[in-house]
Amino acid sequence: MTEEQLKKNIAKNISELRKASGLTQAQLAEKLSYSDKSVSKWERGDGVPDVVVMQKMAELFGVTLNDFISENTLKLPRKKPYLTNRIIIPLLSVGLVFLIASIAFFILRITDIWVDKSALLFAYAVPVSLIVMLIFSEIWWVLTARLLTLSGLIWSFFACIRLTVVNEDINYIFIIAAILQVITMLWFVMRYRSKIRKKQEKEKNN
């Protein structure tokens, strides 16, 4: 097999496996900590990823390294991007949180305990759900999803405090929320810039 044929096979197989997995070039690049330009270059056959990156892709697609150089592309069943476990499992977890809140609500209503505040259980379920989502976003999702989830957690948490405490001065608590939001944004910018630097370093070494 010539070098040109090898590049052609790798390019074709990366493209086919990516599409079969329901990923865009940008999404694949995100998982590999590379830019979408690098993925595009590989799929055009203008370059090939190093062995470490190919191994990561092999694990991601559930194939072997030999499958990348084979002339016969291993066909994977096409996945619907919006019906994957990475969405279903977090939604089921959030549903479980609200189910527990509902059960607790009805128990309090039946036993006549904390009746006037029992509806707040559903408000409390929001930050708890966002904590669950934050865990999944750290494992599976991109940095932007983590930012949005953490921001929602901050504001929902302080909103629950505001709903619980009956005092006009409690409104000032949102100043703390705003400060935390600024800190979160700065954290996001720092992480994003660090990620870009790592991508650029990898591309230089590739």
N, C-alpha and C positions, 0 to 999 in steps of 0.2 A: 504494500500500500504506500503510495507516494505521500509526501508531506501535504501537498495540495488536497488530495483526496481525504486525508485525515482531518484537515481543517473543515472541509466541506461536510463530512459526516458529523463532526462535533457540533458544527453550526446548526445543521438540520435537526439533530437530536435534542439540543438544548431548546430550540424553538418549539418542536413538537411536544416535548415533555412539559414545557412551561404552559403551553396552551391547553394541554390535556388536564393540567392541574388547576386550570381556571385562574392563572396569575397573569398580570400584566408585566411588562418589562420593569416598570418602576417597583412593583411589589416584589418581584424576584430580587431586584437589586437591593431593596430594603432588607430582605432576609439574609443577604450575603454581605451586607455592609459595603456595597459598591454603588456606583452611580448607574442610572439606567443607560447612560451612554456606553458604559463598559459592556452591559448585557447586549445592547444593540450591536456593538462591534463584534462580539462573539457570534451572534446569530447571523451576521453578514459574512462571517468567515475571515474578517480582517485581523483576527487575533484569536488566541485560545486562552482560557483561564488556566491558572496553575493547578497542580494536582490537589492541593488543599481545598481550593474552591470547588473543583470538580467532585471531590469527596463529599463536601457539604451539600452540593446539589444532588448527588446520588442518594444521600440519606433523606433529603427533602422529598425527592420524587419516588423513593422506594425502589431504586434500581441499582445496578452495579456500575463500576467505572468502565467495564467492557462495553456496557450498553451505549455509552457515549461515543465510542469509536466504531460501533457496528454500523454497517450499511443499512441494515434492516432495523428501523426505529421500533423500539418497544412501545406498543400502543397502550396507553392507559385510558381507563374510562373517563370521559369528560365530567368534571365536577361543576356543579352550580355554585359559584362563589358565595352566594348569599345563603346557602343552605348547608354550610359546613359546621362541624362540631365547634369550631372556634366562635360561632355565633349562637348556636343552639344551646351549648352547655352554659355559657354565662346567662342567657335568658331563662333557662330552667332554674339556675341558682337564684336569680332575682325573683322569679315566681315563687320559689320556696320561702324566701324572706317574707314576701307579702302574705303567703299562706299562713305562716307562723303568726304574723301580725293580726290576721283575720281571726285566727283561733283564739289568740289572747284577747282580742276585742270582744268577742262573743262571751268568753268566760267572765270577763269583767262586767259585762252588761247583765249576764244571768245572775252573778253573785252580788250585784249591786255594789261593786267596789270601784272607786275612782271613775264613776259613770260620766261625770262632767268633763273628764280629760281623756276618756278612753279612745276617742277618735284620733288623738294625737299619736297613737301607735302607728297609724298609717304614715304620718309625717316622719316619725322616727325611722320607719322602714326605708325611706329614701336614702339617707346617708349610709345606712347599713348596706343597702343594695349597691351603693357607689363604692363602698369599701371592697365588696366582692368583685365589682367590675374593675376596680383598680388593680386587684391581684391578677385578674385575667389579662388586663392590658399590659401589665409588666411581663407576663409570660409570652403572650401571643401577638399583641397589637403594636402599632407604630407609636412613636413618641408623641405625635399630636393627640392620639386617643388618650394617652396618659395625662396630658395636660388638661384636656376637656373633662376627664373623669375626676381628676384631683380638684379642679376648679368647682365642679358641681358639688363635690364632697364638702369643700370649705363653706360654700354659701348655704347649702341645705342644712349643715350642722348648726350654723349660727341662726338660721331661720327657725330651727326646732327650739333652740334656746329662747328666741324671741316669743314663740308661741306658748312656751311653757311658763315663762316668768311674766307676770302681770305688773309691769312697771314701765312708765314712759321713758325713764332714763336708760332702760335696757336697749333702746334703739342705738345707743352709742356703741354697742357691741359690734355693729357692722363696720366700724372703723378698723377693728382688729381684722375682720374678714377682708377688708380692702387691702390692708397691709400684707396679709398672707397671700392674697392674690398677686400682688406685685412681686413678692418673693418667688412665688410659683412661676411667674412669667420669666423672671431672671434665671431661674433654674432651667427652664425650658430652653432659653437662648443659649445658656452655657452648654447644656447637653447636646443641643443641635449643632453648635459650632465644633464641639469636640468630635461629634460623629462625622461631620464634613471633613475635618482634618484627617481622621483615620481613613476615610475613603480615598482622599487624595494621596495619602502615603502608600496605601495598598496599590493604587493605580500606577504610581511611580515605580513601585517594585515589581509590577506585573509585566 
